Amino acid sequence: MSTPTSVGAGKAVGFHYILTVQTAAGDVLTVSSVATFAPAVFSRSQAYQEIRAIAADELGHNRFSVLFFSLEPDRF
């Protein structure tokens, strides 16, 4: 499932993200979408925390391990 996200101010740039997590019970969830961040305001680690929060919302908790994370500009 994907959730659009928009944070920050200034010149915003679209980034495609993929985050795969696994719970202790073995459940696996992948979230993938395009998020808009202002690179002058938000760091990569802040973007990661925002995207991790999306996965936590989907699962209903934040007790999981990240198996994969990718964040790339949404362009060819």
N, C-alpha and C positions, 0 to 999 in steps of 0.2 A: 504494500500500500504506500502511496506517496502523499506528502503533504507540502503544499507550497509555503514558503517562508520568506518573509521580508523584514530585514532589520537594518538599522544604521541610517546615517544621513550622508549627504554629499553625493558624489558621483557613484551610483550603484552599478554593480556588475553582476550578471547572472552566472552562477556556478552550478554545475551538475554534481550531485553527490550520490554516493552509494555507501550505506553503512549496514553491515551484517553483524548481528549480536546473537549470543547464545546464553540461555538461563541455566542455572544449576540443574533444573529438571530436564535439560536437553532441548527445550524449545528453541527454535531458530527463527529470527525475524530479519528481513532485509527491507530497509526503507531506501527509496530512490526518488529523486525529484530535482527540481531546479530551485535554488535559493538565491535571493538577491542580497548581496552584502556590499558595503562601501569599503574597499580595501584600505582607504586612508584612515578609516575609523575602527574597523574590525580586523583582528589578526586571524591567522589560520586556526589557532587554538581556540579562540572565541567562537569561530564558525563551527568547529568540532563540537564544542559544548552545546551550542544551539541545536545542532543536528542530533546529538546524543539525547537531548531532552525530547525530541520528536519520537525517538524510539522508546523512551521511557513512557511517554504518553500513550503510545500504541500498546505497550505491554501492561500498563497500569502500575508499574514499579520501575526502579532503576537498578535492580540487582541483576546485572548481566555482565558478561565479558564481551568486549568488542573483538570480533574475528577479522573484520576487514573494514577499512575506511578509505574512500577516495573522494577527493575534492578537486575538480578541474574547471577552468573557465568554460562556459557553455557556448563554445564556438568551434568551428573547424579550423 
